[in-house]
């Protein structure tokens, strides 16, 4: 069970690193999409 948890954590860390890298690479696009969605009132974003 612990091995699975470690593998899952590693996978999540890799996923979030990929996500952060994508967000950094497409920052303008990401911000424009986020502001569009936020302005449409469809989803409320809570950034840390």
Secondary structure by P-SEA (a helix, b strand, c coil): caaaaaaaaaaaaaaaaaaaaaaaaaaaaaaaaaaaaaaacccccccc
